[in-house]
Amino acid sequence: SHSLTGRADALAAIAKARTMPLTAQQRARLDLAEAFLLAAQQRYTDAAPLFARAMPHLDPQRRSMAAYGGYFARSLANPDHAEAPPAATSGPYGALADAYAAGFLRDIVAAINVLKDAERRYPNDPVLPAARAQFAILMDDREQVKEAVERALALEPENPLALEARARYRAGMEGDIDGAYEDLKKSVEIAPGSSSLWNSLGLVESERGAEREAEASLKRAIELDPEDAVGYANLAIFYLDQDRLAEAKPLIDKAMELDPAFDVALIARGRYHMQTGELDKARADLLAGTTANPAYAQGLLMLGAAHYESGDRVPAEQALRNADRLDPNDPATSSFATAIA
């Protein structure tokens, strides 16, 4: 229900199911589903006990999911809380949770290695290579992205995670915006309740110049996941592109309220201040955003522009070099450097 109609309908379906006679295992599966939905709303203190309550009555694979769900929920509910990740997991989704933990606690290479090992143990699961493709994109490892996407789609030609990964590869690495659009259109037909897919579709539609469709897609992403700062930041940047500053500002404020350290929201607010002529505020936000995520090439490009507008040529050139090094596929950096020259 979550991937088909969105979180609100899924929660309503869970509430209705709880009114029926249920076995202990069925109640545990409802607890698990509701815990994940609550965690997605950042209600970590509500989600953690549901994960714990579900665990004893779940099958081994779902028990692994509950163990990791509880681990993440407890950690996010209390930044001072420290505990080791679950020691033993089962099934491909347990392996996927292991990979995300490895990515957070160590690095992307560690996450990819966990997934490669899991693919050998579960060779028929398409989600594992699809997730590996998403991680490989972060490393600009084009050959691995292609190989992992092809493997995932060979196992399941309409897997939405694999289609999203191929769309990101096509748009970001090959400049194939039309191919990315086709992948994402198919993805949202398969999983119309996924806010991530609607966000990705909106960004690609914007690149294609389909502004009305892009705005509708980004608004749909917010409707499906109103607690996610990503949708608000993306729509704000879309409005900033069109100089619709009055419409962008409340979206930026909402994104910052949901996640004060969110790098994309900080960059969006910095860009807003640039467009309103408040260069000191702009540089402060852009520095904060690129510190929160030093690999965010678009943020570094904006920081370079803010330094240049302020007359600081040396830090502007440094920021542009870093942006070009991190994302050599983006022609905007070279275009801006050429304009400066």
C-alpha positions as CSV (number, residue, x, y, z in Angstrom):
1,S,0.0,0.0,0.0
2,H,2.8,2.4,0.8
3,S,4.5,2.1,-2.6
4,L,1.1,2.1,-4.4
5,T,-0.9,4.9,-2.7
6,G,1.4,6.6,-0.2
7,R,2.0,6.6,3.6
8,A,-1.4,8.0,4.7
9,D,-3.3,5.2,3.0
10,A,-0.9,2.6,4.3
11,L,-1.4,3.8,7.9
12,A,-5.2,3.8,7.4
13,A,-5.0,0.2,6.1
14,I,-2.9,-0.8,9.2
15,A,-5.4,0.8,11.5
16,K,-8.3,-1.1,9.8
17,A,-6.4,-4.4,9.9
18,R,-5.8,-4.0,13.7
19,T,-9.6,-4.2,14.2
20,M,-9.7,-7.7,12.9
21,P,-8.9,-11.0,14.6
22,L,-5.1,-11.5,14.2
23,T,-2.5,-14.1,15.0
24,A,0.6,-13.1,16.9
25,Q,2.6,-13.2,13.7
26,Q,0.1,-11.0,11.8
27,R,0.2,-8.4,14.7
28,A,3.9,-8.4,14.5
29,R,3.9,-7.8,10.8
30,L,1.6,-4.9,11.3
31,D,3.8,-3.5,14.1
32,L,6.8,-3.8,11.7
33,A,5.0,-2.0,8.9
34,E,3.7,0.8,11.1
35,A,7.1,1.2,12.8
36,F,8.8,1.8,9.4
37,L,6.1,4.4,8.5
38,L,6.4,6.2,11.8
39,A,10.2,6.2,11.4
40,A,9.7,7.8,7.9
41,Q,7.8,10.5,9.7
42,Q,10.8,11.0,12.0
43,R,8.7,9.7,14.9
44,Y,11.6,7.7,16.1
45,T,10.5,7.4,19.8
46,D,7.2,6.0,18.7
47,A,8.7,3.6,16.1
48,A,11.4,2.1,18.4
49,P,9.1,0.2,20.7
50,L,7.0,-1.2,17.8
51,F,10.2,-2.6,16.2
52,A,11.1,-4.2,19.5
53,R,7.5,-5.6,20.1
54,A,7.4,-7.1,16.6
55,M,10.8,-8.9,16.7
56,P,10.0,-12.1,18.7
57,H,7.1,-13.1,16.4
58,L,8.6,-12.4,13.0
59,D,10.3,-14.8,10.5
60,P,14.1,-14.5,10.3
61,Q,14.2,-12.1,7.4
62,R,11.6,-9.7,8.9
63,R,13.3,-10.1,12.3
64,S,16.5,-8.7,10.7
65,M,14.5,-5.8,9.3
66,A,13.0,-5.1,12.7
67,A,16.4,-5.4,14.5
68,Y,17.9,-2.8,12.2
69,G,14.8,-0.6,12.2
70,G,15.0,-0.5,16.0
71,Y,18.7,0.2,15.9
72,F,18.3,3.2,13.6
73,A,15.2,4.5,15.4
74,R,16.9,4.4,18.8
75,S,20.0,6.1,17.4
76,L,18.1,8.9,15.7
77,A,15.8,9.5,18.6
78,N,18.7,10.2,20.9
79,P,22.0,11.5,19.4
80,D,23.8,10.6,22.6
81,H,22.7,7.0,22.4
82,A,25.4,4.5,21.3
83,E,25.0,0.8,20.5
84,A,26.5,-1.7,18.1
85,P,24.6,-2.6,14.9
86,P,22.7,-6.0,15.0
87,A,25.2,-8.8,15.0
88,A,23.4,-11.3,12.7
89,T,21.0,-10.7,9.9
90,S,19.1,-12.9,7.5
91,G,17.9,-12.6,3.9
92,P,18.5,-9.9,1.3
93,Y,16.8,-7.1,3.2
94,G,18.9,-7.9,6.2
95,A,21.9,-7.6,4.0
96,L,20.6,-4.3,2.6
97,A,20.4,-3.0,6.1
98,D,23.9,-4.2,6.8
99,A,25.1,-2.2,3.7
100,Y,23.4,1.0,4.8
101,A,24.9,0.7,8.2
102,A,28.3,0.1,6.7
103,G,27.9,3.1,4.5
104,F,27.1,5.4,7.5
105,L,29.6,3.9,9.9
106,R,32.5,3.4,7.4
107,D,32.3,4.4,3.8
108,I,30.6,3.7,0.4
109,V,33.1,1.1,-0.5
110,A,32.3,-0.9,2.6
111,A,28.6,-0.7,1.7
112,I,29.2,-1.9,-1.8
113,N,31.3,-4.9,-0.6
114,V,28.5,-5.9,1.8
115,L,26.1,-5.9,-1.2
116,K,28.4,-7.8,-3.5
117,D,28.7,-10.5,-0.8
118,A,24.9,-10.6,-0.4
119,E,24.4,-10.9,-4.2
120,R,26.5,-14.1,-4.1
121,R,24.3,-15.5,-1.3
122,Y,21.0,-14.3,-2.9
123,P,21.7,-14.3,-6.6
124,N,18.0,-14.0,-7.6
125,D,17.2,-10.9,-5.6
126,P,17.0,-7.7,-7.9
127,V,17.0,-5.2,-5.0
128,L,20.6,-5.9,-4.0
129,P,22.2,-5.0,-7.4
130,A,19.8,-2.1,-7.7
131,A,20.9,-0.7,-4.4
132,R,24.6,-1.3,-5.4
133,A,24.0,0.7,-8.5
134,Q,22.7,3.6,-6.3
135,F,25.8,3.4,-4.1
136,A,28.1,3.2,-7.2
137,I,26.6,6.4,-8.6
138,L,27.9,8.2,-5.5
139,M,31.4,7.1,-6.4
140,D,31.0,8.0,-10.1
141,D,31.8,4.4,-10.9
142,R,30.1,4.2,-14.3
143,E,31.1,0.7,-15.2
144,Q,29.8,-0.7,-11.9
145,V,26.5,1.3,-12.2
146,K,25.9,-0.2,-15.7
147,E,26.8,-3.7,-14.6
148,A,24.6,-3.6,-11.5
149,V,21.6,-2.0,-13.2
150,E,21.8,-4.6,-16.0
151,R,21.9,-7.4,-13.5
152,A,19.0,-6.0,-11.5
153,L,16.8,-5.5,-14.6
154,A,17.7,-8.9,-16.0
155,L,16.3,-10.4,-12.8
156,E,13.2,-8.0,-12.7
157,P,12.7,-5.8,-15.8
158,E,10.3,-3.5,-14.0
159,N,12.1,-3.1,-10.6
160,P,11.5,0.6,-9.7
161,L,14.7,0.9,-7.7
162,A,16.8,-0.3,-10.7
163,L,14.9,1.9,-13.1
164,E,15.5,4.9,-10.8
165,A,19.2,4.0,-10.7
166,R,19.4,3.7,-14.5
167,A,17.6,7.1,-14.8
168,R,20.1,8.7,-12.5
169,Y,22.9,7.2,-14.5
170,R,21.4,8.3,-17.8
171,A,20.7,11.9,-16.7
172,G,23.8,12.5,-14.6
173,M,26.5,10.6,-16.5
174,E,25.3,10.2,-20.1
175,G,23.2,13.4,-20.5
176,D,20.3,11.2,-21.7
177,I,17.5,13.2,-20.2
178,D,14.8,11.6,-22.5
179,G,16.0,8.1,-21.5
180,A,15.9,9.0,-17.8
181,Y,12.4,10.4,-18.2
182,E,11.1,7.2,-19.8
183,D,12.6,5.1,-16.9
184,L,11.1,7.4,-14.3
185,K,7.7,7.5,-16.0
186,K,7.6,3.7,-15.9
187,S,8.8,3.7,-12.3
188,V,5.9,5.9,-11.0
189,E,3.4,3.7,-12.9
190,I,4.8,0.7,-11.0
191,A,5.1,2.5,-7.6
192,P,3.0,5.6,-7.6
193,G,3.2,6.0,-3.9
194,S,7.0,6.6,-3.9
195,S,7.9,10.2,-3.1
196,S,11.5,9.5,-4.1
197,L,10.4,8.6,-7.6
198,W,8.2,11.6,-8.0
199,N,11.0,13.8,-6.8
200,S,13.4,12.3,-9.4
201,L,10.7,12.6,-12.1
202,G,10.1,16.2,-11.3
203,L,13.8,17.1,-11.6
204,V,14.1,15.3,-14.9
205,E,11.0,17.0,-16.2
206,S,12.4,20.4,-15.2
207,E,15.6,19.5,-17.2
208,R,13.4,18.7,-20.2
209,G,11.7,22.1,-19.9
210,A,8.4,20.6,-18.9
211,E,7.8,23.1,-16.2
212,R,4.2,22.5,-15.5
213,E,4.6,18.8,-15.3
214,A,7.8,19.2,-13.1
215,E,5.9,21.4,-10.6
216,A,3.1,18.9,-10.4
217,S,5.5,16.0,-9.8
218,L,7.4,17.8,-7.1
219,K,4.1,18.8,-5.4
220,R,3.0,15.2,-5.6
221,A,6.3,14.1,-3.8
222,I,5.5,16.5,-1.0
223,E,1.9,15.2,-0.7
224,L,3.1,11.6,-0.4
225,D,5.8,12.4,2.2
226,P,5.1,15.8,3.9
227,E,7.7,15.0,6.6
228,D,10.6,14.7,4.1
229,A,12.7,17.9,3.7
230,V,13.8,16.8,0.2
231,G,10.6,17.5,-1.6
232,Y,10.3,21.0,-0.1
233,A,13.9,21.8,-1.0
234,N,13.6,20.5,-4.6
235,L,10.4,22.5,-5.2
236,A,12.0,25.6,-3.7
237,I,15.0,25.3,-6.1
238,F,12.5,24.9,-9.0
239,Y,10.9,28.1,-8.0
240,L,14.2,29.9,-7.5
241,D,15.1,28.9,-11.1
242,Q,12.0,30.8,-12.2
243,D,12.6,33.8,-9.8
244,R,9.4,32.9,-7.9
245,L,11.1,34.0,-4.6
246,A,7.9,34.6,-2.6
247,E,6.8,31.0,-3.3
248,A,10.3,29.5,-2.6
249,K,10.9,31.1,0.8
250,P,8.2,29.2,2.8
251,L,9.3,25.9,1.2
252,I,12.9,26.6,2.3
253,D,11.7,27.5,5.8
254,K,9.7,24.2,6.0
255,A,12.7,22.1,4.8
256,M,14.9,23.8,7.4
257,E,12.3,23.2,10.1
258,L,12.2,19.5,9.3
259,D,16.0,19.1,9.0
260,P,18.1,22.1,10.1
261,A,21.4,20.5,8.9
262,F,20.0,19.4,5.5
263,D,22.7,20.5,2.9
264,V,20.3,21.0,0.0
265,A,18.0,23.2,2.1
266,L,21.0,25.3,3.2
267,I,22.2,25.7,-0.4
268,A,18.6,26.6,-1.4
269,R,18.5,29.3,1.3
270,G,21.9,30.6,0.3
271,R,20.7,30.9,-3.3
272,Y,17.6,32.7,-2.1
273,H,19.8,35.2,-0.3
274,M,21.9,35.6,-3.5
275,Q,18.8,36.4,-5.5
276,T,17.6,38.9,-2.9
277,G,21.0,40.6,-2.8
278,E,22.0,39.5,0.7
279,L,25.5,38.2,-0.2
280,D,26.8,37.9,3.4
281,K,23.9,35.7,4.4
282,A,24.2,33.8,1.1
283,R,27.9,32.9,1.7
284,A,27.2,31.9,5.3
285,D,24.5,29.4,4.2
286,L,26.5,28.2,1.2
287,L,29.5,27.6,3.3
288,A,27.4,25.7,5.9
289,G,25.7,23.6,3.1
290,T,29.0,22.7,1.5
291,T,30.5,21.9,4.9
292,A,27.6,19.6,5.7
293,N,28.1,17.9,2.3
294,P,31.6,18.7,0.9
295,A,30.9,16.4,-2.1
296,Y,27.8,18.5,-3.2
297,A,29.1,19.9,-6.5
298,Q,26.1,22.1,-7.2
299,G,26.5,23.7,-3.8
300,L,30.2,24.4,-4.5
301,L,29.2,26.0,-7.8
302,M,26.8,28.3,-6.0
303,L,29.4,29.1,-3.4
304,G,31.8,30.0,-6.2
305,A,29.2,32.3,-7.6
306,A,28.6,34.0,-4.2
307,H,32.3,34.6,-3.7
308,Y,32.6,36.0,-7.2
309,E,29.6,38.3,-6.7
310,S,31.3,39.5,-3.5
311,G,34.6,40.2,-5.3
312,D,36.5,37.3,-3.8
313,R,38.1,35.9,-6.9
314,V,40.5,33.4,-5.3
315,P,38.0,31.4,-3.2
316,A,35.6,31.6,-6.1
317,E,38.1,29.9,-8.4
318,Q,38.8,27.3,-5.7
319,A,35.1,26.4,-5.2
320,L,34.7,26.1,-9.0
321,R,37.7,23.8,-9.3
322,N,36.3,21.6,-6.5
323,A,32.9,21.5,-8.2
324,D,34.4,20.5,-11.5
325,R,36.5,17.8,-9.8
326,L,33.5,16.3,-8.0
327,D,31.1,16.4,-10.9
328,P,33.0,16.5,-14.2
329,N,29.7,15.6,-16.0
330,D,28.1,19.0,-15.2
331,P,28.7,21.6,-18.0
332,A,27.4,24.4,-15.8
333,T,30.7,24.7,-13.9
334,S,32.7,25.1,-17.1
335,S,30.2,27.6,-18.5
336,F,30.4,29.7,-15.4
337,A,34.2,29.6,-15.3
338,T,34.2,30.6,-19.0
339,A,31.9,33.6,-18.2
340,I,34.2,34.7,-15.4
341,A,37.2,34.4,-17.8
